[in-house]
Amino acid sequence: MKKNAPKNFEDALAQLEIITESMQNNDLPLEESLASYQRGQELVKYCQAKLAEVEQKLLVLDQAN
């Protein structure tokens, strides 16, 4: 991930919640909305990657049992 990578999955979710709330409340001008959308996309990709890592680890643990 690029600059400003979240500390962890929970941090990414918290950032996504803030972005979503701001966009739903129309609190942002158009340019900031676009930047927020792009940041949201980065955060979603980060979360998807973390979830995929955890899923893979669970599969390995399940196979070991």
N, C-alpha and C positions, 0 to 999 in steps of 0.2 A: 504494500500500500504506500501511497505517496506521503507527503508531509502531513503532519497532524494526525498520525495514525492513532486510533483509540488505544487506551491502555489494555482493554480487555473487551470481551463480548458485552458485558453489562454496560460499560461505558459507551460502546457503540449504540446500544439500544436506547440509552438515555439521550444521547445526541439526536437519534432519529425521532424520538418522542418530541423533543423541543422543536426540531425542524417541522415536523408534521403539524404540531399545534400552531406554530407561527404561520404556516402556509394556510391552514384551515381558517384561521382568524383574519386572513388577508392583512396581516400586520406588516408585510414587506412590500417595498416597491418592486416593480417588474424585474429589474436587474438583480436585485438581491434574491428574489424568488428563484430565478434561474440558477444563481450560484448555490442556493440552498438545495435545489433539486439535484444538482450535480454532486454536491457533498453527500446528499442522501443516497444517491446511487453508489458512491464509493463505500459508504457505511453498510449498505445492503450487501454488496459484494464481500466485504470483510466478514459480516455475520454469516453469510452463506459458506464461506471458506472455513470459518471456525466450526460451524455445525457439521460440515463434511468431515473435518478432522476428528471430531468427537464420534461421529457415526462410524468412521473407520476403526477407531480404537475400540468401540463397543463390539464391532464385528469380530475383531481379533480376540477380545476377551471371551466372547460367546463361543468361538471356535476352540478356545483353549479348555473350555469346560466340557 
